[in-house]
Amino acid sequence: MDALCPICQKVMTEVSGHFHCSHCHGHYQQQAECPDCAKPLQVLKACGAVDYFCQNGHGLISKSRVRFSYLPTV
């Protein structure tokens, strides 16, 4: 799945843990959001696995249901 720039909708590249849009020169941080409440998810990493947890009552969220947004970095 390609990460699309929230400004120009062009494909971004991942560089050192963040995303860069070579078209509009924006830098963005990826944020995982709950598909049920749209709140940020807690990312749990252990033994090579990545899981997502909603602290707002929705529990563990399947990777296939997670929505990603891209926030500008400062």
Contacts in CASP RR format, 6 or more apart in sequence:
PFRMAT RR
TARGET T0000
AUTHOR 0000-0000-0000
METHOD contacts of the structure
MODEL  1
MDALCPICQKVMTEVSGHFHCSHCHGHYQQQAECPDCAKPLQVLKACGAV
DYFCQNGHGLISKSRVRFSYLPTV
2 11 0 8 1.000
2 12 0 8 1.000
3 11 0 8 1.000
3 12 0 8 1.000
3 14 0 8 1.000
3 19 0 8 1.000
3 28 0 8 1.000
3 30 0 8 1.000
3 68 0 8 1.000
3 70 0 8 1.000
4 10 0 8 1.000
4 11 0 8 1.000
4 12 0 8 1.000
5 11 0 8 1.000
5 12 0 8 1.000
5 19 0 8 1.000
5 21 0 8 1.000
5 23 0 8 1.000
5 24 0 8 1.000
5 26 0 8 1.000
5 28 0 8 1.000
5 70 0 8 1.000
6 28 0 8 1.000
6 69 0 8 1.000
6 70 0 8 1.000
7 21 0 8 1.000
7 24 0 8 1.000
7 26 0 8 1.000
8 21 0 8 1.000
8 23 0 8 1.000
8 24 0 8 1.000
10 21 0 8 1.000
10 22 0 8 1.000
10 23 0 8 1.000
10 24 0 8 1.000
12 19 0 8 1.000
12 20 0 8 1.000
12 21 0 8 1.000
12 22 0 8 1.000
12 28 0 8 1.000
12 70 0 8 1.000
13 19 0 8 1.000
13 20 0 8 1.000
13 22 0 8 1.000
14 20 0 8 1.000
18 27 0 8 1.000
18 28 0 8 1.000
18 29 0 8 1.000
18 30 0 8 1.000
18 73 0 8 1.000
19 27 0 8 1.000
19 28 0 8 1.000
19 29 0 8 1.000
19 30 0 8 1.000
19 70 0 8 1.000
20 26 0 8 1.000
20 27 0 8 1.000
20 28 0 8 1.000
21 27 0 8 1.000
21 28 0 8 1.000
26 72 0 8 1.000
27 72 0 8 1.000
27 73 0 8 1.000
28 70 0 8 1.000
28 71 0 8 1.000
28 72 0 8 1.000
28 73 0 8 1.000
29 70 0 8 1.000
29 71 0 8 1.000
29 72 0 8 1.000
29 73 0 8 1.000
30 68 0 8 1.000
30 69 0 8 1.000
30 70 0 8 1.000
31 40 0 8 1.000
31 68 0 8 1.000
31 69 0 8 1.000
31 70 0 8 1.000
31 71 0 8 1.000
32 40 0 8 1.000
32 41 0 8 1.000
32 43 0 8 1.000
32 52 0 8 1.000
32 66 0 8 1.000
32 67 0 8 1.000
32 68 0 8 1.000
33 39 0 8 1.000
33 40 0 8 1.000
33 41 0 8 1.000
33 66 0 8 1.000
33 67 0 8 1.000
33 68 0 8 1.000
33 69 0 8 1.000
34 40 0 8 1.000
34 41 0 8 1.000
34 54 0 8 1.000
34 56 0 8 1.000
34 58 0 8 1.000
34 61 0 8 1.000
34 66 0 8 1.000
34 67 0 8 1.000
35 61 0 8 1.000
35 65 0 8 1.000
35 66 0 8 1.000
35 67 0 8 1.000
36 54 0 8 1.000
36 58 0 8 1.000
36 61 0 8 1.000
37 54 0 8 1.000
37 56 0 8 1.000
37 58 0 8 1.000
38 67 0 8 1.000
39 54 0 8 1.000
39 55 0 8 1.000
39 56 0 8 1.000
41 52 0 8 1.000
41 53 0 8 1.000
41 54 0 8 1.000
41 61 0 8 1.000
41 66 0 8 1.000
42 52 0 8 1.000
42 53 0 8 1.000
42 54 0 8 1.000
42 55 0 8 1.000
43 50 0 8 1.000
43 51 0 8 1.000
43 52 0 8 1.000
44 50 0 8 1.000
44 51 0 8 1.000
44 52 0 8 1.000
44 53 0 8 1.000
45 51 0 8 1.000
50 63 0 8 1.000
51 60 0 8 1.000
51 63 0 8 1.000
52 60 0 8 1.000
52 61 0 8 1.000
52 62 0 8 1.000
52 63 0 8 1.000
52 66 0 8 1.000
53 59 0 8 1.000
53 60 0 8 1.000
53 61 0 8 1.000
54 60 0 8 1.000
54 61 0 8 1.000
END
